[in-house]
Amino acid sequence: MGLLRSNKRTTITGKNLNNKTVNTINIKPKNTKKIINRYHFLIKCRAYIFKLLQIDLIKTDDELEINEFVQSYLQKRLNKSKGNNDIKLDYENELLQLRKKYNFNDKSKDQELLLILKFITTEIIDNGGLQRYQLASIMGQQSNRGGDSSKKLMEWILELNDNVVAAPELKQNHFIGMNTLEIGCLRIDNILSKNKYRKFINNIERIDLNSNHPEIAKQDFLLRDLPSNETEKFNLISCSLVVNFVPDEYKRGEMLIRLKQFCLPNGLVFLVLPLSCVENSRFMTSELLVNEIMGKGLNFKLLKEHKSNKIVYYLFQNVEGTEINKKYLKQHFNKRNHIDSSSKKNFKMNNFSISF
């Protein structure tokens, strides 16, 4: 299963997204989810193979540079090995069975892993890679396809500010003129940026691993310098469908810690995940994420929560005067056994987890 091409004329071309013409890539609207899911799956498989092969990647957040590095690495490794063509693999099955079949204690299967890595890299490059994934994601945010997640965020912010009128003692929930950081931003014209909300959103700094617009800074949030003072922190941080894209469970934990470090006291964090991450995972539930990790570990207070058919939305407030409880997080979330997976019999369970 590739990243799905289409030669039909009735497709969306991707022109003029973000008021900027991009290279034409034809994607039928009904295929956007398949493209996004496939890309996530390949990246996660690739990250696991990197660990098994102990590949020391170059320090970069550029997907093109990573692919070039991997291609060079594969060429050197495969050229040294004889009999590469004698190994016949069912690559789709190998990807599905990757974590069951391959482990750190068995170096005899490195040759197979190299070939699987080559298969992954070739598919990512041949099918448009990150550009195709981003275009599918942007299309998925269009209003006629369910809208973008910031619509829910603004709905909640308006509700919180309305509560102040009815209950003036709730001044900590009076969110006006917020300095905002949008992580993983794909569009500059989402609901959050509308003029009618300028009263609430004073300024937006937009970042993404691979920017598709000059107003979106190309930056890896995990590599961003930590704030040296309060002026470098934010009243509002939007992190929509980003954490689940991080392929390493410990880096997911690091990202959540950074949300705390970049958020001002009483500031807000808008966190959006696929519902399957907390409803269909062997190692994570919504209760664990909200009460244990975000609550006891990071001292965030849950203000709002909403679950749709496929997405879960959270709005947290950074409790003033609280610190990160790193000892608690490391003690309780340092392994992939956070819950009893035997209690979940669904064969379609996933392995999403967060560790510290």
DRENDO-480657 format. One record per residue (C-alpha): residue number from 0; residue in one letter; x, y, z. Coordinates in pm, whole numbers. Each point is the difference from the previous one (the first is absolute). Layout:
% DRENDO-480657
+------+------+--------+--------+--------+
! resi ! resn !      x !      y !      z !
+------+------+--------+--------+--------+
!  NUM !    A !      X !      Y !      Z !
...
+------+------+--------+--------+--------+
//
This chain:
% DRENDO-480657
+------+------+--------+--------+--------+
! resi ! resn !      x !      y !      z !
+------+------+--------+--------+--------+
!    0 !    M !      0 !      0 !      0 !
!    1 !    G !    165 !    322 !   -113 !
!    2 !    L !    -76 !    359 !     84 !
!    3 !    L !   -272 !    -13 !   -266 !
!    4 !    R !     33 !    183 !   -330 !
!    5 !    S !   -290 !    100 !   -220 !
!    6 !    N !      3 !    103 !   -366 !
!    7 !    K !   -367 !    103 !    -12 !
!    8 !    R !    -79 !    359 !    -89 !
!    9 !    T !   -261 !     34 !    274 !
!   10 !    T !    258 !     21 !    277 !
!   11 !    I !    107 !    286 !    224 !
!   12 !    T !    331 !    132 !   -128 !
!   13 !    G !    125 !    191 !    299 !
!   14 !    K !     42 !    331 !   -183 !
!   15 !    N !    -25 !    327 !    194 !
!   16 !    L !     -2 !   -165 !    344 !
!   17 !    N !    102 !    262 !    257 !
!   18 !    N !    -15 !    250 !   -290 !
!   19 !    K !    308 !   -164 !   -144 !
!   20 !    T !     34 !   -216 !   -310 !
!   21 !    V !    163 !   -334 !     73 !
!   22 !    N !    111 !   -284 !   -222 !
!   23 !    T !   -308 !   -173 !   -135 !
!   24 !    I !    -70 !   -330 !    173 !
!   25 !    N !   -333 !   -157 !    -80 !
!   26 !    I !   -182 !   -137 !    303 !
!   27 !    K !   -361 !   -106 !     12 !
!   28 !    P !   -167 !    132 !    318 !
!   29 !    K !   -109 !   -350 !    107 !
!   30 !    N !    365 !   -113 !     -4 !
!   31 !    T !    141 !    262 !    235 !
!   32 !    K !    -46 !   -212 !    312 !
!   33 !    K !    165 !   -301 !   -166 !
!   34 !    I !    299 !    212 !    -97 !
!   35 !    I !     37 !    146 !    349 !
!   36 !    N !    -34 !   -337 !    174 !
!   37 !    R !    246 !   -167 !   -236 !
!   38 !    Y !    259 !    273 !     46 !
!   39 !    H !    -28 !    -18 !    380 !
!   40 !    F !     30 !   -378 !    -14 !
!   41 !    L !    313 !      8 !   -217 !
!   42 !    I !    170 !    263 !    214 !
!   43 !    K !    -66 !   -200 !    318 !
!   44 !    C !    133 !   -318 !   -160 !
!   45 !    R !    306 !    188 !   -118 !
!   46 !    A !     68 !    139 !    348 !
!   47 !    Y !    -17 !   -349 !    151 !
!   48 !    I !    247 !   -133 !   -260 !
!   49 !    F !    233 !    292 !     76 !
!   50 !    K !      4 !   -115 !    363 !
!   51 !    L !     58 !   -365 !    -86 !
!   52 !    L !    286 !     82 !   -237 !
!   53 !    Q !    133 !    266 !    239 !
!   54 !    I !     12 !    257 !   -277 !
!   55 !    D !    146 !    327 !    125 !
!   56 !    L !   -197 !    252 !   -204 !
!   57 !    I !    126 !    340 !    -95 !
!   58 !    K !   -154 !    278 !    207 !
!   59 !    T !   -259 !    146 !   -232 !
!   60 !    D !   -372 !     56 !    -16 !
!   61 !    D !     -1 !     -9 !   -381 !
!   62 !    E !   -172 !   -311 !   -135 !
!   63 !    L !    184 !     31 !   -333 !
!   64 !    E !    336 !      0 !    176 !
!   65 !    I !   -101 !   -303 !    206 !
!   66 !    N !    -99 !   -193 !   -312 !
!   67 !    E !    327 !     92 !   -172 !
!   68 !    F !    196 !   -110 !    305 !
!   69 !    V !   -187 !   -332 !     16 !
!   70 !    Q !     54 !    -63 !   -370 !
!   71 !    S !    373 !     57 !     39 !
!   72 !    Y !      8 !   -224 !    309 !
!   73 !    L !   -186 !   -279 !   -178 !
!   74 !    Q !    226 !     16 !   -301 !
!   75 !    K !    308 !    -49 !    215 !
!   76 !    R !   -151 !   -278 !    213 !
!   77 !    L !   -162 !   -194 !   -282 !
!   78 !    N !    304 !     21 !   -226 !
!   79 !    K !    208 !   -166 !    272 !
!   80 !    S !   -243 !   -288 !     32 !
!   81 !    K !    -19 !   -284 !   -243 !
!   82 !    G !   -310 !   -187 !   -100 !
!   83 !    N !   -237 !    295 !     39 !
!   84 !    N !   -207 !   -111 !   -295 !
!   85 !    D !    -43 !   -349 !    144 !
!   86 !    I !   -223 !    128 !    282 !
!   87 !    K !   -366 !      1 !    -95 !
!   88 !    L !   -229 !    197 !    231 !
!   89 !    D !   -369 !     74 !     15 !
!   90 !    Y !     60 !    363 !     97 !
!   91 !    E !   -353 !     85 !    106 !
!   92 !    N !    -10 !   -298 !    232 !
!   93 !    E !    348 !     82 !    131 !
!   94 !    L !   -116 !    350 !     90 !
!   95 !    L !   -308 !   -131 !    178 !
!   96 !    Q !    206 !   -254 !    196 !
!   97 !    L !    299 !    228 !     55 !
!   98 !    R !     -9 !     26 !    380 !
!   99 !    K !    -87 !   -367 !     47 !
!  100 !    K !    258 !   -139 !   -238 !
!  101 !    Y !    298 !    229 !     58 !
!  102 !    N !    163 !     94 !    330 !
!  103 !    F !    321 !    143 !    142 !
!  104 !    N !    146 !   -337 !     97 !
!  105 !    D !      0 !   -153 !   -347 !
!  106 !    K !    263 !    146 !   -231 !
!  107 !    S !    -35 !   -283 !   -252 !
!  108 !    K !   -292 !    179 !   -164 !
!  109 !    D !    177 !    328 !    -70 !
!  110 !    Q !      6 !    -81 !   -371 !
!  111 !    E !   -377 !    -29 !    -11 !
!  112 !    L !    -35 !    326 !    193 !
!  113 !    L !    220 !    179 !   -252 !
!  114 !    L !   -219 !   -119 !   -285 !
!  115 !    I !   -317 !    102 !    184 !
!  116 !    L !    152 !    342 !     66 !
!  117 !    K !     81 !     29 !   -370 !
!  118 !    F !   -361 !    -90 !    -84 !
!  119 !    I !   -133 !    267 !    239 !
!  120 !    T !    236 !    270 !   -128 !
!  121 !    T !    -78 !    -76 !   -363 !
!  122 !    E !   -374 !     19 !     57 !
!  123 !    I !     22 !    327 !    192 !
!  124 !    I !    212 !    162 !   -273 !
!  125 !    D !   -182 !   -144 !   -301 !
!  126 !    N !   -342 !    101 !    129 !
!  127 !    G !     64 !    362 !     80 !
!  128 !    G !    121 !    -37 !    358 !
!  129 !    L !    -70 !    275 !    251 !
!  130 !    Q !   -137 !    240 !   -260 !
!  131 !    R !   -275 !   -247 !    -90 !
!  132 !    Y !    -74 !    -68 !    366 !
!  133 !    Q !    -24 !    371 !     78 !
!  134 !    L !   -228 !     66 !   -296 !
!  135 !    A !   -229 !   -282 !    113 !
!  136 !    S !     -1 !    146 !    352 !
!  137 !    I !    -86 !    347 !   -129 !
!  138 !    M !   -285 !   -142 !   -207 !
!  139 !    G !   -123 !   -183 !    309 !
!  140 !    Q !    -29 !    336 !    179 !
!  141 !    Q !   -232 !    152 !   -259 !
!  142 !    S !   -343 !     89 !    130 !
!  143 !    N !   -180 !   -231 !   -240 !
!  144 !    R !    198 !   -290 !    145 !
!  145 !    G !    -67 !     64 !    369 !
!  146 !    G !    189 !    323 !     55 !
!  147 !    D !    323 !     61 !    192 !
!  148 !    S !     48 !    -66 !    369 !
!  149 !    S !     42 !    368 !     89 !
!  150 !    K !   -376 !     38 !    -46 !
!  151 !    K !    -48 !   -202 !    318 !
!  152 !    L !    273 !    199 !    175 !
!  153 !    M !   -165 !    335 !    -74 !
!  154 !    E !   -338 !   -139 !    102 !
!  155 !    W !    147 !    -88 !    341 !
!  156 !    I !    180 !    332 !     42 !
!  157 !    L !   -323 !    187 !    -64 !
!  158 !    E !   -178 !   -220 !    254 !
!  159 !    L !    268 !     62 !    262 !
!  160 !    N !    -19 !    376 !    -48 !
!  161 !    D !   -381 !     -8 !     17 !
!  162 !    N !     31 !   -171 !    338 !
!  163 !    V !    188 !    302 !    133 !
!  164 !    V !   -303 !    221 !    -63 !
!  165 !    A !   -221 !   -234 !    203 !
!  166 !    A !    262 !    -69 !    266 !
!  167 !    P !    255 !    285 !     35 !
!  168 !    E !    199 !   -202 !    253 !
!  169 !    L !    119 !   -217 !   -288 !
!  170 !    K !    250 !    260 !   -114 !
!  171 !    Q !    263 !   -267 !    -61 !
!  172 !    N !   -222 !   -115 !   -288 !
!  173 !    H !    -12 !    343 !   -162 !
!  174 !    F !    206 !    -64 !   -312 !
!  175 !    I !     51 !    319 !   -200 !
!  176 !    G !    288 !    104 !   -227 !
!  177 !    M !    182 !   -331 !     22 !
!  178 !    N !    347 !    -40 !   -145 !
!  179 !    T !    -32 !   -330 !   -189 !
!  180 !    L !    230 !   -276 !   -122 !
!  181 !    E !   -142 !   -236 !   -261 !
!  182 !    I !    209 !   -319 !    -29 !
!  183 !    G !    -30 !   -202 !   -319 !
!  184 !    C !   -178 !    280 !   -181 !
!  185 !    L !   -109 !    -80 !   -355 !
!  186 !    R !   -222 !    299 !    -82 !
!  187 !    I !     26 !    371 !     72 !
!  188 !    D !   -372 !     54 !    -64 !
!  189 !    N !   -156 !   -233 !    258 !
!  190 !    I !   -273 !    102 !    244 !
!  191 !    L !    257 !    114 !    256 !
!  192 !    S !    125 !    271 !   -237 !
!  193 !    K !   -337 !    161 !    -80 !
!  194 !    N !    -24 !    376 !     58 !
!  195 !    K !   -309 !    -36 !    217 !
!  196 !    Y !    210 !   -188 !    258 !
!  197 !    R !    284 !    255 !     18 !
!  198 !    K !   -133 !    110 !    337 !
!  199 !    F !     93 !   -340 !    139 !
!  200 !    I !    298 !    -95 !   -219 !
!  201 !    N !    246 !    288 !      8 !
!  202 !    N !    286 !   -159 !   -191 !
!  203 !    I !     64 !   -343 !   -155 !
!  204 !    E !    341 !   -157 !    -47 !
!  205 !    R !    -35 !   -289 !   -242 !
!  206 !    I !    255 !   -283 !    -27 !
!  207 !    D !     23 !   -331 !   -184 !
!  208 !    L !    270 !   -255 !    -77 !
!  209 !    N !    -24 !     75 !   -370 !
!  210 !    S !   -169 !    330 !    -68 !
!  211 !    N !   -223 !     40 !   -305 !
!  212 !    H !    -36 !    378 !     39 !
!  213 !    P !    241 !    288 !     77 !
!  214 !    E !   -209 !    100 !    304 !
!  215 !    I !     45 !   -346 !    151 !
!  216 !    A !    349 !    -34 !    148 !
!  217 !    K !    183 !   -321 !    -77 !
!  218 !    Q !     79 !   -128 !    348 !
!  219 !    D !      0 !   -315 !    211 !
!  220 !    F !   -168 !     80 !    333 !
!  221 !    L !    221 !   -261 !    168 !
!  222 !    L !    309 !    193 !   -112 !
!  223 !    R !   -129 !    348 !     85 !
!  224 !    D !    204 !    183 !    264 !
!  225 !    L !   -171 !     -3 !    337 !
!  226 !    P !   -138 !    337 !    120 !
!  227 !    S !    250 !    207 !    194 !
!  228 !    N !   -272 !    222 !    148 !
!  229 !    E !   -377 !     46 !     13 !
!  230 !    T !     -8 !    218 !   -313 !
!  231 !    E !    105 !   -303 !   -206 !
!  232 !    K !   -294 !   -207 !    126 !
!  233 !    F !   -358 !    -12 !   -130 !
!  234 !    N !   -351 !     50 !    132 !
!  235 !    L !   -131 !   -261 !   -243 !
!  236 !    I !    168 !   -297 !   -165 !
!  237 !    S !   -181 !   -201 !   -266 !
!  238 !    C !    137 !   -350 !    -56 !
!  239 !    S !   -247 !   -166 !   -235 !
!  240 !    L !     74 !   -349 !   -136 !
!  241 !    V !    372 !     41 !     64 !
!  242 !    V !     87 !   -219 !    301 !
!  243 !    N !   -134 !   -313 !   -170 !
!  244 !    F !    227 !     72 !   -297 !
!  245 !    V !    314 !    -14 !    217 !
!  246 !    P !    125 !   -358 !    -58 !
!  247 !    D !    182 !    -43 !    332 !
!  248 !    E !   -196 !    -41 !    327 !
!  249 !    Y !    267 !    180 !    206 !
!  250 !    K !      5 !    296 !   -239 !
!  251 !    R !   -378 !     18 !     36 !
!  252 !    G !     58 !     37 !    373 !
!  253 !    E !    265 !    263 !    -65 !
!  254 !    M !   -246 !    191 !   -218 !
!  255 !    L !   -260 !      9 !    278 !
!  256 !    I !    263 !    124 !    246 !
!  257 !    R !     90 !    275 !   -246 !
!  258 !    L !   -365 !    106 !    -22 !
!  259 !    K !     24 !     69 !    374 !
!  260 !    Q !    331 !    182 !    -34 !
!  261 !    F !   -125 !    229 !   -276 !
!  262 !    C !   -341 !     74 !    158 !
!  263 !    L !    -49 !    303 !    224 !
!  264 !    P !   -161 !    -45 !    344 !
!  265 !    N !   -379 !    -29 !    -48 !
!  266 !    G !     64 !    -36 !   -373 !
!  267 !    L !   -178 !   -251 !   -222 !
!  268 !    V !    112 !   -310 !   -189 !
!  269 !    F !   -226 !   -134 !   -273 !
!  270 !    L !     87 !   -365 !    -61 !
!  271 !    V !   -158 !   -207 !   -278 !
!  272 !    L !     57 !   -371 !    -65 !
!  273 !    P !   -158 !   -275 !   -207 !
!  274 !    L !   -261 !   -165 !    220 !
!  275 !    S !    167 !   -336 !    -54 !
!  276 !    C !    304 !    121 !    199 !
!  277 !    V !   -203 !      1 !    322 !
!  278 !    E !   -290 !   -233 !    -81 !
!  279 !    N !    171 !   -282 !   -187 !
!  280 !    S !    355 !     -9 !    134 !
!  281 !    R !    154 !   -282 !    200 !
!  282 !    F !    194 !    251 !    207 !
!  283 !    M !   -199 !    323 !     24 !
!  284 !    T !   -346 !    119 !    105 !
!  285 !    S !   -157 !    343 !     22 !
!  286 !    E !     -5 !    -30 !    378 !
!  287 !    L !    372 !    -74 !     12 !
!  288 !    L !     81 !    289 !   -230 !
!  289 !    V !   -224 !    256 !    171 !
!  290 !    N !     24 !    -95 !    367 !
!  291 !    E !    344 !   -157 !     30 !
!  292 !    I !    227 !    153 !   -265 !
!  293 !    M !   -152 !    345 !    -54 !
!  294 !    G !   -145 !     23 !    351 !
!  295 !    K !    232 !   -153 !    261 !
!  296 !    G !    313 !      7 !   -214 !
!  297 !    L !    -18 !    336 !   -175 !
!  298 !    N !   -250 !    181 !    225 !
!  299 !    F !   -247 !     97 !   -271 !
!  300 !    K !   -369 !     41 !     77 !
!  301 !    L !   -249 !   -136 !   -255 !
!  302 !    L !   -249 !    271 !    -98 !
!  303 !    K !   -168 !   -157 !   -303 !
!  304 !    E !    -19 !   -338 !   -171 !
!  305 !    H !   -184 !   -120 !   -309 !
!  306 !    K !      5 !   -331 !   -185 !
!  307 !    S !   -121 !    -23 !   -357 !
!  308 !    N !    -16 !   -318 !   -205 !
!  309 !    K !    373 !      3 !    -72 !
!  310 !    I !    158 !    291 !    189 !
!  311 !    V !     32 !     98 !    366 !
!  312 !    Y !     46 !    366 !     99 !
!  313 !    Y !    137 !    120 !    335 !
!  314 !    L !     44 !    350 !    141 !
!  315 !    F !    233 !     23 !    301 !
!  316 !    Q !     95 !    291 !    224 !
!  317 !    N !    349 !     29 !    143 !
!  318 !    V !    -49 !     18 !    376 !
!  319 !    E !    182 !    307 !    130 !
!  320 !    G !    295 !    -60 !    229 !
!  321 !    T !     36 !   -372 !    -79 !
!  322 !    E !    300 !   -191 !   -130 !
!  323 !    I !     50 !   -317 !   -203 !
!  324 !    N !      2 !   -312 !    218 !
!  325 !    K !    273 !   -180 !   -194 !
!  326 !    K !     47 !   -264 !    268 !
!  327 !    Y !   -365 !   -101 !    -21 !
!  328 !    L !      7 !    -11 !   -380 !
!  329 !    K !    315 !   -212 !    -18 !
!  330 !    Q !   -123 !   -233 !    271 !
!  331 !    H !   -338 !    -68 !   -159 !
!  332 !    F !     59 !     54 !   -372 !
!  333 !    N !    337 !   -147 !    -84 !
!  334 !    K !   -119 !   -325 !   -156 !
!  335 !    R !   -258 !   -110 !   -253 !
!  336 !    N !   -216 !   -174 !    259 !
!  337 !    H !   -211 !    288 !    123 !
!  338 !    I !   -324 !   -201 !     -5 !
!  339 !    D !   -101 !   -363 !      0 !
!  340 !    S !    -28 !    -71 !   -372 !
!  341 !    S !   -159 !   -338 !     73 !
!  342 !    S !   -317 !    188 !     95 !
!  343 !    K !    -28 !    125 !   -357 !
!  344 !    K !    -74 !   -285 !   -236 !
!  345 !    N !    -47 !    198 !   -319 !
!  346 !    F !    247 !   -136 !   -256 !
!  347 !    K !     30 !    344 !   -159 !
!  348 !    M !    174 !    149 !    304 !
!  349 !    N !    289 !    240 !    -66 !
!  350 !    N !    322 !     62 !    193 !
!  351 !    F !    -28 !    374 !     64 !
!  352 !    S !    171 !     91 !    326 !
!  353 !    I !    176 !    290 !    174 !
!  354 !    S !    310 !    -51 !    212 !
!  355 !    F !    240 !    218 !    202 !
+------+------+--------+--------+--------+
//
